[in-house]
Amino acid sequence: MTTRRYLQVKTRDPAFLWRMVIGILAAGVVVGVAVDWATGDTPLKKWVAADSFLDEDNDQPRDLPDDIQPPPFAPSFKEAEAAAAVDDWRRVLVLSFKSTAESWTHLGPAFLATLTGIAWLLLLLQSAQPRGLTDARLLAPLAGLLLGLVSIPLTDFLILWQEYRWGIVAAHDLIGGLRDNILGVGLREETAKIVCYIPLLPWLVRQRDELAALAAAGAVGLGFAIEENIGYIWSTSGEGTVGRLLMPAPAHMSLTGLAGLALYRGCRWPREWGLMAVAVFGTVVLVHGLYDAFISLPALEDIAIASAILFILLVRQFFVELRPLQRDAQPALSYSGVFLACVCFVTAATFVYLCAVVGWRPAADMLAGAVLTESLMVYMVLRELPERLVTV
């Protein structure tokens, strides 16, 4: 049996995949406990042990002693707000890039956020089926990932532009909240990502390769998600890593992937796809805004499950566009195997990080709930992957 055939069989065997999952998670537990022992009783661990670290209402750090106060996340953004107040927009743009760079100084959250993006990038590159090291299906997604990182400072700039020029600010009432989430969050984030995708379009159009265009656009979304996830992971002390891996990362990949593919088609076939590309972008903005609104607005909390439904339909549509573009129906490594390995590795790395920060017992408590909550997302993705190992 050739190596390729062996991998094709093994990585599609449910028993092998279960052993792989258990093995990766068990290794993470062993390493995490060892890290906890090696780092000893830090002031932060003692604070957690005394049940004084987390606020009972929102699970956020509270009343930390001065010697273990975390540094500010991105102090330059405060300066950018002051510059926006006096209409110094050139300085706002510079400070937006500076604040983005500052977020990377938080090494633990930055590392975990990078893992969340790389996990989906590996699945995306496998799905793109590159035919060599110089193939556009490999180079375009890698370039897209880097361009996606740039979309965050552009988004920060647009946050302040919309606040000071358009008067769009966060609101909790239904009308104001929908306006903020759709015309604010959805419009500025999708605009920033598609602007960062546009530099790749001339090259992609010359390649005449829809799969490369979809993969590149999806990678732009992943670049955005990596940078965005640093802040969320930092604010949850690492606890939110698994959730950020399984929902926002694929959501941004799918949103930008669908909008980017439509824009590519609009450039290639303007008569047939020009207006459709505009319609798809508008739909993406609307879906993004509603996804956030169902989560955040008190008036919609009774139907908050609609957010999960939108997420499932969105990711499913991404795979619907992806599958007809693929030629190799059975690559050496199964998509399910790669996905499960990535999810387990990120989960194990998160546990190790939490062990170093708070100790293994609080780490287990913090991560258990996240893993159980997000298991539905793992199930959903496994159903949509080509092997269809999950059929129930």
C-alpha positions as MATLAB code, in Angstrom:
seq = 'MTTRRYLQVKTRDPAFLWRMVIGILAAGVVVGVAVDWATGDTPLKKWVAADSFLDEDNDQPRDLPDDIQPPPFAPSFKEAEAAAAVDDWRRVLVLSFKSTAESWTHLGPAFLATLTGIAWLLLLLQSAQPRGLTDARLLAPLAGLLLGLVSIPLTDFLILWQEYRWGIVAAHDLIGGLRDNILGVGLREETAKIVCYIPLLPWLVRQRDELAALAAAGAVGLGFAIEENIGYIWSTSGEGTVGRLLMPAPAHMSLTGLAGLALYRGCRWPREWGLMAVAVFGTVVLVHGLYDAFISLPALEDIAIASAILFILLVRQFFVELRPLQRDAQPALSYSGVFLACVCFVTAATFVYLCAVVGWRPAADMLAGAVLTESLMVYMVLRELPERLVTV';
ca = [
       0.000    0.000    0.000;
       1.419    3.384   -1.023;
       1.839    6.162    1.539;
      -0.926    8.193   -0.119;
      -3.330    5.267   -0.047;
      -2.435    4.527    3.593;
      -3.182    8.119    4.615;
      -6.418    8.126    2.614;
      -7.637    5.061    4.490;
      -6.365    5.955    7.963;
      -7.549    9.570    8.059;
     -11.044    8.463    7.054;
     -11.257    5.780    9.721;
     -13.418    7.047   12.633;
     -11.546    4.843   15.116;
      -8.209    6.360   14.072;
      -9.622    9.872   14.289;
     -10.947    9.231   17.810;
      -7.503    7.991   18.899;
      -5.903   11.061   17.349;
      -8.317   13.416   19.135;
      -7.784   11.734   22.504;
      -4.012   11.633   21.988;
      -3.679   15.349   21.183;
      -5.928   16.428   24.057;
      -4.189   14.080   26.508;
      -0.795   15.456   25.480;
      -2.139   18.975   26.084;
      -3.285   18.002   29.585;
       0.113   16.493   30.439;
       2.027   19.504   29.120;
      -0.383   21.935   30.816;
      -0.025   20.300   34.232;
       3.768   20.266   33.791;
       3.733   23.968   32.889;
       1.574   24.733   35.924;
       4.047   22.912   38.160;
       7.063   24.580   36.524;
       5.689   28.122   36.821;
       4.817   27.742   40.506;
       2.453   29.928   42.523;
       2.381   33.251   40.720;
       0.428   36.171   42.244;
      -2.243   35.769   39.568;
      -2.698   32.072   40.351;
      -3.140   32.866   44.042;
      -5.703   35.506   43.149;
      -7.656   33.005   41.045;
      -7.462   30.388   43.777;
      -9.059   32.870   46.156;
     -12.003   33.266   43.739;
     -11.253   36.965   43.447;
     -10.101   37.080   39.839;
     -13.391   36.789   37.960;
     -16.419   38.993   38.274;
     -19.489   36.868   39.002;
     -21.627   38.753   36.457;
     -19.452   38.762   33.356;
     -16.444   36.528   34.090;
     -14.056   39.418   33.498;
     -10.999   40.197   35.640;
     -11.794   42.541   38.544;
     -10.015   44.340   41.362;
      -6.574   43.000   40.546;
      -3.709   44.104   42.774;
      -1.431   46.733   41.278;
       1.467   44.299   40.830;
      -0.532   42.035   38.498;
      -2.614   44.566   36.604;
      -2.449   43.726   32.869;
      -0.973   46.413   30.610;
      -3.414   48.367   28.416;
      -4.287   46.499   25.254;
      -3.660   49.151   22.570;
      -3.145   52.593   24.150;
      -2.687   54.364   20.815;
      -6.356   53.876   19.996;
      -7.213   56.353   22.751;
      -4.932   58.852   21.035;
      -6.677   58.077   17.742;
     -10.014   58.943   19.351;
      -8.617   62.287   20.478;
      -7.312   62.956   16.958;
     -10.714   62.097   15.459;
     -12.383   64.574   17.786;
     -10.363   67.389   16.144;
     -10.711   66.009   12.574;
      -7.031   65.050   12.247;
      -7.770   62.018   10.083;
      -4.238   61.504    8.826;
      -3.106   61.073   12.432;
      -6.087   58.800   13.093;
      -4.932   56.500   10.290;
      -1.341   56.421   11.579;
      -2.457   55.721   15.140;
      -4.833   52.997   13.949;
      -1.883   51.115   12.468;
       0.157   51.792   15.608;
      -2.562   50.424   17.905;
      -2.765   47.290   15.754;
       0.971   46.776   16.137;
       0.634   47.233   19.905;
      -1.861   44.372   20.111;
       0.888   41.981   19.002;
       2.948   42.803   22.102;
       0.533   40.609   24.088;
       2.414   37.473   23.106;
       0.152   34.801   24.614;
      -3.123   36.047   23.080;
      -1.318   36.841   19.816;
       0.035   33.280   19.637;
      -3.363   31.723   20.336;
      -5.089   34.045   17.848;
      -2.542   33.112   15.192;
      -3.263   29.444   15.820;
      -6.989   30.032   15.267;
      -6.234   31.532   11.867;
      -3.623   28.972   10.827;
      -6.005   26.129   11.692;
      -8.561   27.342    9.157;
      -5.856   28.393    6.690;
      -4.575   24.807    6.555;
      -8.079   23.551    5.780;
      -8.523   26.331    3.216;
      -5.214   25.545    1.485;
      -6.065   21.854    1.405;
      -9.446   22.726   -0.106;
      -7.774   24.961   -2.712;
      -5.748   21.947   -3.930;
      -2.589   23.832   -5.052;
      -0.712   22.120   -7.858;
       2.747   23.362   -6.867;
       4.687   25.860   -4.780;
       4.201   28.614   -7.370;
       0.503   27.939   -7.957;
      -1.895   30.849   -7.419;
      -3.998   28.543   -5.240;
      -1.149   28.585   -2.721;
       0.368   32.039   -3.175;
      -2.895   33.997   -3.383;
      -4.304   32.717   -0.048;
      -0.973   33.376    1.693;
      -0.936   36.916    0.304;
      -4.604   37.272    1.243;
      -3.881   36.337    4.848;
      -1.280   39.101    5.136;
      -3.567   41.638    3.475;
      -6.327   40.617    5.867;
      -4.180   41.710    8.800;
      -4.130   45.217    7.291;
      -7.933   45.324    7.266;
      -8.053   45.732   11.057;
      -6.399   49.192   11.226;
      -8.641   50.231    8.326;
     -11.617   49.042   10.365;
     -10.397   50.997   13.405;
     -10.158   54.088   11.214;
     -13.705   53.529    9.938;
     -14.993   53.038   13.495;
     -13.926   56.565   14.366;
     -14.969   57.990   10.984;
     -18.474   56.581   11.377;
     -18.705   57.770   14.972;
     -17.548   61.351   14.394;
     -18.796   61.907   10.819;
     -21.907   59.706   10.631;
     -22.904   59.608   14.283;
     -23.020   55.806   14.358;
     -22.291   54.595   17.883;
     -23.072   51.497   19.907;
     -26.709   51.357   21.009;
     -28.840   48.849   22.889;
     -32.295   49.803   21.631;
     -33.628   47.862   18.654;
     -33.493   50.543   15.932;
     -30.236   52.102   17.071;
     -28.685   48.686   17.610;
     -29.650   47.434   14.138;
     -28.264   50.650   12.627;
     -24.984   50.221   14.502;
     -24.597   46.517   13.713;
     -25.538   46.700   10.019;
     -24.405   50.152    8.826;
     -21.664   50.251   11.448;
     -20.044   46.900   12.242;
     -21.139   44.970    9.167;
     -20.498   47.687    6.602;
     -17.114   48.869    7.891;
     -15.655   45.410    8.497;
     -16.760   43.968    5.149;
     -15.631   47.133    3.357;
     -12.192   46.994    4.979;
     -11.763   43.329    4.063;
     -12.907   43.685    0.464;
     -10.645   46.738    0.006;
      -7.714   44.579    1.118;
      -8.788   41.840   -1.316;
      -8.924   44.177   -4.326;
      -5.100   44.337   -4.848;
      -5.172   40.606   -5.648;
      -7.977   40.883   -8.211;
      -5.962   41.800  -11.346;
      -3.675   38.808  -10.802;
      -6.550   36.467   -9.984;
      -8.534   37.542  -13.053;
      -5.507   36.778  -15.239;
      -5.263   33.325  -13.629;
      -8.867   32.480  -14.640;
      -9.177   30.357  -11.495;
     -12.335   30.673   -9.384;
     -11.001   28.329   -6.705;
      -7.927   30.525   -6.208;
     -10.179   33.598   -6.014;
     -12.426   32.008   -3.377;
      -9.476   30.764   -1.318;
      -7.703   34.143   -1.479;
     -10.816   36.017   -0.364;
     -11.415   33.530    2.442;
      -7.821   33.998    3.591;
      -8.330   37.779    3.772;
     -11.190   37.075    6.160;
      -8.923   34.821    8.218;
      -6.272   37.546    8.428;
      -8.917   39.899    9.792;
     -10.065   37.226   12.251;
      -6.548   36.626   13.580;
      -6.029   40.277   14.426;
      -9.543   40.676   15.836;
      -9.167   37.532   17.929;
      -6.118   38.886   19.763;
      -8.287   41.437   21.540;
     -11.075   39.001   22.361;
      -8.669   36.341   23.632;
      -6.823   38.946   25.707;
     -10.071   40.211   27.233;
     -11.077   36.683   28.282;
      -7.603   35.745   29.563;
      -7.434   33.013   26.912;
     -10.742   31.356   27.813;
     -12.435   32.533   24.609;
      -9.895   30.952   22.233;
     -11.922   27.859   21.310;
     -15.030   29.941   20.692;
     -13.089   32.362   18.489;
     -11.686   29.397   16.545;
     -15.037   27.778   15.836;
     -17.291   30.752   15.106;
     -15.801   34.168   14.200;
     -12.847   32.711   12.256;
     -14.940   30.592    9.828;
     -17.606   33.314    9.740;
     -15.117   35.924    8.492;
     -13.609   33.385    6.080;
     -17.059   32.671    4.629;
     -18.276   36.286    4.523;
     -15.218   37.588    2.695;
     -14.887   34.434    0.617;
     -18.406   34.765   -0.814;
     -18.110   38.524   -1.379;
     -14.658   38.153   -2.943;
     -15.743   35.355   -5.280;
     -18.698   37.439   -6.452;
     -16.410   40.424   -7.056;
     -13.996   38.215   -9.029;
     -16.876   36.983  -11.174;
     -18.070   40.577  -11.611;
     -14.640   41.515  -12.988;
     -14.556   38.539  -15.353;
     -18.169   38.682  -16.519;
     -19.346   42.255  -15.763;
     -22.572   41.998  -17.756;
     -23.763   38.852  -16.008;
     -22.162   39.334  -12.591;
     -21.615   43.085  -12.115;
     -24.874   43.860  -10.323;
     -24.838   40.428   -8.666;
     -21.470   41.232   -7.060;
     -22.954   44.394   -5.553;
     -25.981   42.419   -4.338;
     -23.808   39.732   -2.765;
     -21.728   42.356   -0.948;
     -24.889   43.996    0.361;
     -26.199   40.617    1.514;
     -22.911   39.860    3.267;
     -23.080   43.201    5.114;
     -26.684   42.508    6.142;
     -25.946   38.956    7.329;
     -22.900   40.139    9.270;
     -24.888   42.890   10.956;
     -27.813   40.641   11.845;
     -25.457   37.945   13.153;
     -24.015   40.462   15.635;
     -27.398   42.025   16.409;
     -29.016   38.747   17.440;
     -26.147   38.198   19.889;
     -25.893   41.684   21.357;
     -29.308   43.372   21.402;
     -31.553   42.828   24.452;
     -34.678   43.199   22.289;
     -33.629   40.146   20.244;
     -32.393   37.940   23.071;
     -35.458   35.672   22.826;
     -34.482   34.751   19.269;
     -30.700   34.849   19.763;
     -30.528   31.357   18.275;
     -31.078   33.053   14.911;
     -27.423   34.105   15.104;
     -26.308   30.454   15.153;
     -28.706   29.675   12.287;
     -27.235   32.497   10.207;
     -23.735   31.225   10.989;
     -24.581   27.681    9.904;
     -26.209   28.847    6.655;
     -23.287   31.162    5.946;
     -20.571   28.531    6.369;
     -22.669   26.007    4.473;
     -22.964   28.406    1.526;
     -19.175   28.797    1.495;
     -18.799   25.027    1.125;
     -21.578   24.959   -1.485;
     -19.480   27.347   -3.617;
     -16.279   25.459   -2.841;
     -17.183   21.873   -3.675;
     -17.965   22.232   -7.429;
     -14.603   23.960   -7.945;
     -12.591   21.030   -6.576;
     -11.261   18.266   -8.779;
      -9.451   15.932   -6.347;
     -12.363   14.443   -4.413;
     -10.107   12.346   -2.163;
      -6.843   14.038   -1.135;
      -4.241   12.108    0.834;
      -5.313   13.623    4.169;
      -9.018   13.778    4.857;
     -10.553   17.191    5.452;
     -12.152   15.844    8.621;
      -8.792   14.627    9.913;
      -7.116   17.978    9.287;
     -10.004   19.879   10.874;
     -10.118   17.710   13.994;
      -6.338   17.839   14.404;
      -6.388   21.635   14.193;
      -9.281   22.039   16.650;
      -7.671   19.676   19.160;
      -4.263   21.307   18.832;
      -5.695   24.787   19.447;
      -7.686   23.477   22.419;
      -4.586   21.806   23.873;
      -2.481   24.953   23.340;
      -5.169   27.040   25.046;
      -5.161   24.717   28.043;
      -1.368   24.959   28.316;
      -1.551   28.765   28.178;
      -4.285   28.882   30.827;
      -2.275   26.536   33.041;
       0.638   28.962   32.912;
      -1.612   31.923   33.710;
      -4.086   30.590   36.275;
      -3.167   26.966   37.081;
      -4.526   23.673   35.799;
      -7.664   23.439   37.965;
      -9.096   26.869   37.004;
      -7.921   26.209   33.435;
      -9.941   22.996   33.285;
     -13.023   24.757   34.673;
     -12.679   27.682   32.254;
     -12.141   25.498   29.188;
     -14.682   22.746   29.891;
     -17.668   25.006   29.334;
     -16.228   26.451   26.132;
     -15.510   23.005   24.686;
     -19.012   21.728   25.463;
     -20.648   24.859   24.048;
     -18.663   24.773   20.820;
     -18.992   21.020   20.228;
     -22.114   21.776   18.156;
     -19.984   23.838   15.771;
     -17.521   20.952   15.388;
     -20.433   18.639   14.603;
     -21.845   21.061   12.044;
     -18.523   21.510   10.219;
     -17.888   17.756   10.137;
     -21.280   17.310    8.463;
     -20.352   19.793    5.738;
     -16.861   18.468    4.968;
     -16.619   16.268    1.843;
     -16.038   12.928    3.593;
     -19.364   13.205    5.447;
     -18.063   11.037    8.297;
     -20.940   12.453   10.369;
     -24.268   11.558    8.787;
     -26.684   11.934   11.709;
];
